Amino acid sequence: MIGFVSKIFGSSNDKEIKKLSKLVDKVNSFESTIKGLSDEQLKDKTNEFKARLNKGETLDAILPEAFAVVREASVRVIGMRHFDVQILGGIVLHQGRISEMKTGEGKTLVSTLPAYLNALTGKGVHIITVNDYLATRDSEWMGKVHEFLGLSVGLIVHGLNSEERRHAYACDITYGTNNEFGFDYLRDNMAIYKENLVQRNLTYAIIDEVDSILIDEARTPLIISGQVDQDISMYYRYAKLIPRLRKEEHYAIDEKANSVVLTEDGVKEVEKQLNIENLFDDENMEVSHHVNQALRAHVMMKRDKDYVVQNNQVVIVDEFTGRLMQGRRYSNGLHQAIEAKENVRIEKESQTLASITFQNYFRMYDKLSGMTGTAITEEEEFRKIYGLDVVVIPTNAPMVRKDLPDTVYRSEPGKITAIIDQIEECNKTGQPVLVGTISIEKSELLSDALKKKGIPHTVLNAKYHEKEAEIVASAGQRGAVTIATNMAGRGTDIVLGEGVKELGGLYIIGTERHESRRIDNQLRGRAGRQGDPGASQFFISLEDDLMRLFGSEKIMGMMDKLGMDDSMPIEAGLISKAIENAQKRVEGKNFDIRKHVLQFDDVMNTQREIIYKQRREILMGEKLKDKIIGMVEKVVQKSVDLYANKELYPEDYDLKGLLEYAETIYLMPHDVKLEQVEGLHRDEIYELFVEKFKENYSIREEQMQGMMEELERVVVLRTVDTKWMDHIDAMDDLRQGIGLRAFGQKDPLTEYKFEAFNMFEGMIESIQEDVARLIFRVQLTQTPMRRAVAVANDTPAAGEGDPNKPSQGPNQSPAKSNKVGRNDPCPCGSGKKYKKCCG
């Protein structure tokens, strides 16, 4: 019925194309005028457009003329004139939507239109693609058009230093890969000086191969991981120190607050034992932290209650269930402190320093758009996750490719034989063949079979992007036989060689159906570009993974009844329909998985945005004094609530405990005497403590002689970074174990949100306490220096200047200088082969 109505009234996509075509007519109306301009007059249009924007004119208003200018510049500079359908695609991209254009329709050229228009605002445009080769190619090729019109063009690829990145991002239009853009965002939010920042605001992005980046690659988050800059032996050193300290004389236990703190005598004893002048010197902040954790491990953490030692490992005991929590670790160095206390091997683990999913990174752009040959089958996901709709752009020339029905074979060997026969038949006439496989292993299997037949061919293994593009580009030459994974060579056109059109064009063979229809369509789309002839056909066996999903037993039974052997194919629309239905089910399942992952990451993302926003304000020079006083006011209020609860009468307040706590955190020793608070109401105590802190702050400012602002930044940045990285680890641990709550009839996501909120609140309170404690106690002999809390696994070579080099994925190890064989043990230590793990 839907199809019938669409034929009569036209689909919603047809109506949209008709509507947008009016804008194309406006663009065309400028062509003759623009064509009559000299090169200098054409270039001057850029300044004219900028001036009109400054006077209040909108981008939409100048779009027709601006697009006409780009079209003419393209003709003059690279000899390519945008077709009307390419103008259509450019309008869709400018509107912040996805433009689906068939392979070979010139998407790369399309992007020049909205990129130029939006770059006129001076806020920067990012054109993002899947690999360094394509980013470099497009920046050099299409960049000529933009530079001719007076815009600057930058390139972000692997291996650049910070200064080169900063310069590239400062350009009007910046080309690069999704990984590099995402990692630069994370690195910027680990920077310790504003001069280290490289990115500008995320204003407008055009994503090439948008389905690959926003769906396929969005399954794995971007992660920068590394080792905390520490020496494991220090844990043993502190573990030997703590037993020498005496209860009450050197440390005080607070049962109410579940904490233990060093007394003044305890601080002196630690300084003596460690041979340091001041435990609270800015150079000893790390030492102070680990001494406190060692003290907590020895005094507060009880063996066989909080943890057990099993197989030479410290295993946490769940305080609610009493179960052992295998694989879980206390954060913030506490677990290592307990390991040192128990004299077992200390596990030096890789710590996640920063992480974000592609979904949450790209949703930060003010305007997002994308282009691909295959998006409509995933429109629901684009809408729900990114708020993007898909507009299917008609082809410039009619599509004449023949998409033949699937042929289904009983077994894998029967299918392979049929494929080889088909390749041999095409090869005899010289018709080029492109064979798409779903894995490198399958490519090698087919290659072996072709070698036995003596058929020359090329195998594309997608290891080197430039070589990949070169091989794919030549796949349309007479007599060429190319075997490649379905997705290899995206972004590269296959141009037919001489006489190939007369032979029927490029013949596409799919060796099995992918779980996503979109990937199958991508493979088919390699043939039939710009009205070229071509054909495509999928060869399937009942042993293929997808066939087993919808029950190949029935088809097998039918083949048995008909007496069909391995070499006899079935060509039936019913089977093709069943395969498509199976693909829809798998696509729906994968969408649910990605959506589920995103729901959890959204919780973390809310917290990430808060921390990164505040951190950016610190870097950009915001005054911190009022913020720090606000932190301390919250710490004071919390301590008053704990020791002088509003439910208690004043005579029942634990004033001694309150004073001892206050002196360890936000008051100087002996600032307030016990008799000064006796008889005061809790509100009066709060006001007295806050006022005393402010007085001490003013004194501290005078003593610092102009260095107080930098000290504030050093203390706050270091505290926030340390706590945030520990929080990331704790959230990872929570996420891994939260699924078990379902066994208790609880929704894991709801439980995760609740616990994540509490953990975040706890982290904020911990930051406030540490800042309050350190701001008076850090002693300086020179200007305070900012230092990164941790260093990423794969640090840059000397002189490169990058603060961190990232690794993608939760378990990826830093790159090695020596090449690792595909079947060698993975260097990450997982015990798996490299190709099955990090490969």
C-alpha positions, -999 to 999 in steps of 0.1 A, spaced: 0 0 0 28 24 9 45 17 -24 12 22 -43 6 56 -26 42 67 -33 38 59 -70 7 81 -72 17 110 -49 55 106 -47 75 96 -17 85 121 10 120 120 -4 107 129 -39 89 159 -24 120 170 -6 141 168 -38 114 188 -56 115 215 -29 153 217 -29 155 218 -67 141 254 -65 173 264 -47 194 246 -74 176 268 -100 186 299 -80 222 287 -80 221 282 -117 206 316 -123 239 331 -110 261 310 -133 264 333 -163 271 364 -142 298 346 -121 313 331 -153 319 366 -166 341 376 -136 379 378 -137 399 356 -113 405 386 -90 368 395 -91 359 359 -83 383 358 -54 369 392 -41 335 375 -37 348 359 -5 354 392 12 321 405 -1 302 375 14 320 380 48 310 417 48 274 408 41 274 383 69 288 409 93 259 432 84 234 405 94 227 386 62 223 348 68 242 319 52 209 307 37 205 341 20 239 340 3 239 303 -4 228 304 -41 255 329 -51 282 314 -29 275 279 -44 278 294 -79 311 310 -70 325 276 -58 312 259 -89 330 284 -111 362 283 -90 362 245 -93 360 247 -131 389 271 -133 411 254 -107 406 216 -111 385 215 -143 354 200 -126 319 215 -127 294 205 -101 263 188 -116 229 199 -104 226 168 -83 259 177 -66 244 212 -58 215 193 -43 238 173 -22 256 204 -10 224 221 1 215 190 21 249 190 38 246 227 46 212 220 63 228 196 87 215 164 72 229 133 55 232 133 17 230 97 3 247 97 -31 256 66 -51 293 56 -54 309 76 -82 286 106 -79 314 129 -67 308 134 -30 343 148 -25 335 176 -48 301 181 -32 317 189 1 334 220 -13 301 238 -15 289 237 22 325 239 34 331 272 17 298 287 27 301 278 64 338 287 65 328 323 57 317 327 93 354 323 104 345 297 130 361 268 112 348 238 92 359 202 98 358 177 69 362 143 84 370 110 66 381 75 74 418 74 68 449 96 65 453 89 28 418 102 19 422 132 42 455 141 26 442 135 -9 411 156 -4 429 185 13 454 188 -15 428 182 -43 398 202 -31 419 225 -11 430 242 -43 395 254 -48 392 269 -13 427 285 -14 419 300 -48 390 318 -31 412 330 -3 404 305 24 431 286 44 431 248 44 446 226 72 452 189 75 451 168 107 468 133 103 488 110 125 523 122 135 518 159 137 531 178 167 510 202 188 521 234 169 513 218 136 479 207 149 471 241 163 479 257 130 457 233 111 427 238 134 431 276 131 425 273 93 391 281 77 387 245 66 404 215 82 406 180 68 413 150 89 403 116 103 377 109 129 403 93 152 426 123 151 398 148 158 385 128 187 419 122 203 428 159 199 396 167 219 407 143 246 443 156 247 430 192 249 411 182 280 443 168 296 464 199 288 479 218 317 484 251 300 461 269 276 490 272 252 488 234 248 453 235 234 450 228 197 412 227 188 388 256 184 351 253 192 333 224 174 311 244 150 304 224 118 315 190 106 310 173 72 316 135 76 325 116 45 315 79 46 292 89 75 278 55 80 313 40 85 323 66 111 290 72 130 278 36 130 305 10 122 334 27 141 312 40 169 312 6 185 346 12 201 352 43 222 383 64 218 406 59 248 438 75 259 455 52 284 488 52 302 507 44 334 505 68 363 539 83 367 551 63 397 576 38 410 561 5 422 588 1 448 575 32 467 544 12 478 567 -13 496 586 16 511 555 32 525 542 -2 537 573 -5 559 569 30 572 534 28 585 539 1 612 564 24 628 537 49 635 518 48 668 480 52 671 468 85 687 504 98 688 510 97 651 476 92 636 440 96 646 411 73 636 377 89 630 351 61 630 322 85 621 340 97 589 356 63 583 389 80 579 424 81 594 447 112 594 482 120 605 486 141 635 512 169 637 536 146 653 528 120 627 536 144 599 570 152 615 577 114 620 569 107 583 591 136 572 619 123 593 615 87 581 614 98 544 641 124 548 620 152 534 616 188 547 579 193 541 553 166 534 530 192 520 554 208 496 541 210 461 568 186 450 556 161 476 519 161 468 522 126 453 541 114 484 515 128 507 488 111 488 504 77 489 514 80 525 477 86 533 466 56 512 492 34 529 479 46 563 444 38 552 454 4 539 471 -6 572 446 9 597 412 9 580 413 -20 555 409 -54 573 421 -87 558 393 -113 555 367 -85 560 373 -59 533 395 -82 512 412 -116 511 445 -127 498 440 -155 473 465 -170 449 490 -142 458 464 -116 449 443 -92 469 406 -98 461 379 -73 473 350 -87 494 316 -72 485 305 -55 517 268 -62 510 269 -98 498 302 -111 512 311 -124 477 346 -121 463 347 -95 435 372 -110 411 389 -85 388 377 -55 407 403 -32 423 403 -3 447 412 30 429 435 59 437 464 37 446 447 20 476 447 -14 460 485 -12 454 489 0 490 471 -31 503 492 -54 480 523 -39 495 510 -43 530 503 -80 523 537 -83 505 522 -98 473 530 -88 438 518 -53 430 498 -51 398 509 -20 378 478 -16 356 472 7 327 449 35 337 423 52 314 433 88 313 405 100 290 377 84 270 348 93 248 325 75 223 323 88 187 285 93 193 292 118 221 321 135 204 302 143 172 271 153 190 291 182 204 292 199 171 268 228 167 259 215 132 267 180 119 262 166 84 274 136 64 276 119 30 277 83 19 264 60 -8 246 39 18 227 55 47 189 51 42 188 16 57 202 31 90 181 62 90 164 53 122 197 51 141 209 84 125 177 101 136 176 87 172 213 90 180 224 121 161 192 138 151 201 135 114 177 126 86 187 111 53 179 126 19 185 103 -11 200 124 -40 191 111 -75 220 100 -97 234 123 -125 230 96 -151 204 67 -150 216 36 -131 219 7 -156 238 -18 -134 221 -52 -133 217 -66 -98 213 -103 -104 194 -126 -79 214 -144 -52 225 -180 -60 224 -203 -30 245 -235 -28 244 -264 -4 280 -262 8 309 -238 10 331 -258 -14 302 -258 -40 299 -221 -37 337 -215 -40 337 -236 -72 308 -216 -87 326 -183 -79 358 -194 -95 339 -206 -126 322 -172 -129 355 -154 -125 370 -176 -151 342 -170 -175 345 -132 -172 383 -133 -174 381 -151 -208 363 -121 -223 384 -95 -204 355 -83 -182 370 -70 -149 358 -86 -117 358 -73 -82 352 -100 -56 341 -88 -21 346 -109 10 337 -104 46 372 -112 59 409 -113 50 409 -151 56 382 -156 30 401 -134 6 432 -157 10 410 -188 5 397 -175 -28 432 -164 -39 445 -199 -34 418 -213 -55 425 -188 -83 462 -196 -82 454 -232 -88 434 -222 -119 462 -199 -131 441 -168 -131 461 -136 -124 446 -115 -97 453 -89 -70 444 -93 -33 437 -62 -13 443 -66 24 435 -31 35 468 -26 54 480 4 35 454 30 26 473 46 -3 480 12 -19 444 2 -12 431 32 -31 455 25 -60 444 -11 -63 407 -3 -61 411 25 -87 425 0 -112 399 -27 -106 379 -16 -136 407 -22 -161 403 -49 -188 411 -84 -175 415 -72 -139 405 -96 -111 406 -80 -76 398 -97 -44 390 -73 -15 371 -71 18 337 -55 12 347 -22 28 382 -18 13 389 13 -7 359 34 3 361 68 -11 380 57 -43 362 56 -76 366 27 -100 370 41 -135 364 16 -164 393 10 -188 391 11 -226 366 -12 -241 353 -24 -208 318 -8 -212 313 -30 -243 322 -61 -222 294 -53 -197 313 -31 -173 326 -42 -139 313 -75 -125 308 -75 -87 308 -108 -69 297 -110 -33 310 -142 -16 284 -141 11 259 -117 26 271 -93 53 250 -90 84 242 -54 73 224 -47 41 243 -14 40 276 -32 35 262 -53 7 248 -22 -10 283 -6 -6 298 -35 -25 272 -34 -53 277 3 -56 313 -2 -68 298 -9 -103 276 13 -123 291 47 -115 279 77 -136 256 56 -158 283 29 -165 272 -6 -172 279 -33 -147 265 -63 -128 264 -76 -93 256 -110 -78 259 -127 -44 270 -163 -41 257 -179 -8 261 -213 8 238 -228 35 270 -229 57 274 -191 57 269 -176 92 239 -155 81 221 -184 66 222 -203 99 204 -173 115 171 -180 99 172 -218 97 189 -232 66 176 -267 76 144 -261 58 162 -251 26 185 -280 30 155 -304 32 140 -289 1 173 -294 -18 174 -330 -7 138 -336 -19 147 -321 -53 178 -342 -55 201 -312 -58 238 -316 -52 265 -292 -41 270 -278 -76 234 -269 -83 223 -234 -72 189 -222 -62 179 -188 -75 147 -179 -56 133 -145 -46 119 -162 -15 153 -170 -2 166 -136 -10 137 -121 9 144 -144 39 181 -133 39 170 -96 39 147 -103 68 175 -119 87 197 -89 80 170 -66 93 169 -86 125 207 -85 129 207 -48 121 181 -42 147 200 -62 173 232 -43 166 214 -10 168 200 -20 202 235 -29 214 250 4 203 221 23 218 225 4 251 263 12 252 254 48 245 229 50 272 256 40 297 281 64 281 256 92 283 258 90 321 295 94 319 293 121 293 272 143 315 299 141 341 327 145 315 311 177 302 309 192 337 346 184 345 359 195 311 339 228 312 353 237 346 388 225 337 387 247 305 377 277 326 407 272 349 430 269 319 416 300 303 425 322 333 393 324 353 399 337 389 398 308 412 397 324 447 359 326 449 356 291 435 380 277 462 362 296 489 329 281 476 345 246 478 356 252 513 322 264 524 307 231 512 334 212 531 328 232 563 290 226 560 296 189 555 318 186 586 294 207 607 265 184 596 286 153 606 298 165 640 271 189 650 240 175 633 209 197 633 190 169 651 213 172 681 212 197 710 243 220 711 255 202 742 256 169 723 278 183 695 312 164 690 332 197 691 365 180 698 361 157 668 350 186 646 380 207 655 404 178 649 388 173 615 388 210 606 425 213 615 434 185 592 414 199 563 406 236 562 419 253 594 454 259 605 465 242 638 453 260 669 433 285 648 402 279 669 402 268 706 376 244 719 363 271 744 356 294 714 330 270 699 315 257 731 279 270 734 277 282 698 249 271 675 259 250 645 253 279 621 275 301 642 303 275 641 299 273 603 303 311 600 333 312 624 351 285 605 344 301 571 355 335 583 387 320 598 395 303 565 391 336 546 414 354 570 440 327 565 435 329 527 443 366 528 474 360 548 484 333 524 480 356 494 504 382 510 529 355 518 529 342 482 539 376 468 520 373 435 523 336 431 489 327 447 469 326 414 494 300 399 494 280 431 456 279 430 457 265 394 484 240 403 464 227 433 430 226 416 442 212 382 463 184 398 435 175 423 408 175 396 429 154 372 439 129 398 404 124 411 388 124 376 412 97 363 404 76 393 367 82 388 370 69 352 385 37 365 359 33 392 331 39 366 346 13 343 346 -12 372 310 -3 380 299 -7 343 315 -42 341 297 -55 371 264 -37 370 248 -63 346 246 -87 375 219 -65 391 195 -79 366 195 -112 385 180 -93 414 152 -80 392 167 -45 390 173 -25 359 211 -23 354 209 11 337 188 26 365 212 12 391 241 25 371 227 60 369 220 60 407 254 47 417 272 69 391 255 100 405 266 91 440 302 83 429 304 116 411 291 135 441 317 116 462 344 126 437 334 163 439 334 162 477 369 146 476 382 173 453 368 200 476 385 184 506 418 180 489 418 216 476 409 229 510 437 209 526 464 216 501 459 253 495 475 262 528 499 233 532 518 234 500 551 251 507 570 268 478 605 278 473 600 289 437 572 296 413 548 266 413 550 244 382 521 225 366 529 189 359 507 162 342 493 137 366 499 108 343 517 101 310 501 81 281 514 47 272 530 58 239 546 91 245 559 111 216 595 112 205 617 140 219 609 173 203 575 163 189 557 183 215 525 162 219 516 157 256 501 123 249 498 99 220 466 79 222 457 42 219 422 32 207 401 7 224 401 -5 260 429 -31 258 452 -17 231 489 -16 240 512 11 228 527 6 194 560 -12 191 588 -3 168 592 -39 158 565 -53 136 543 -80 152 533 -110 130 496 -117 127 499 -151 143 524 -140 169 513 -137 206 498 -103 211 523 -80 229 495 -68 252 498 -100 272 463 -113 265 476 -147 254 457 -144 221 472 -142 186 479 -106 175 453 -108 147 426 -119 171 435 -93 197 450 -59 190 456 -66 154 
